[in-house]
């Protein structure tokens, strides 16, 4: 009787670990997966088998992206909801790629004729032909967690829709803790209020309990 063989292949994930929204470790993990198995479930199990996944760590969380076999290509197994590219260096999803456009006579408009491999990150300014890592589209990025935590500590939900606050987060997400950013934001708002003569600005009222 012929013996059936099980096909396996090796996947690699780049995992970032966080405590209260602040990254404290990263690790590239390799794991084997059997043909037909759920690659995303296997990736989560591999991440949670890491020594960095210690439930004693306050507000422990993690995020991961697949390290592709070929540069700048998503994993072939797409989860529900699709994928998005994030920066290999800072895990931000604000990536841009160069492209070329040519005039389409029939459509009477410019049409994209090619997209180049060169990728640029708006948050950390990294650039490379191999910058993108692919994660589920609904995964929050470290920038998302930073901005959400700052909104929470300022007790001001409307800041999530404030363009000046978004620019502030872009400038501080990689260099400040949430508490330091809170203090810097309040100083910045006080300075702008004194300049314009305003009495109140979102984020100035209330203390986080």
Buried (B, 14 or more C-beta within 10 A) or exposed (E): EEEEEEEEEEBBBBBBBBBBBEBEBEBEBEBEBEEEEEBBEBBBEBBEEBEBBEEEBEEBBBBBBBBBEEEBEBBEBBBEEEBBBBBBBBBBBBBEBEEEEEEEEEEEEEEEEEEEEBBBBBBBEBBBEBBBBBBBEEBBBBBBBBBBBBBBBBEBEEBBEBEBBEEBBBEBBBEBBBEEBBEBBBEBBEEEBEEEEEEEBBBBEEEEE
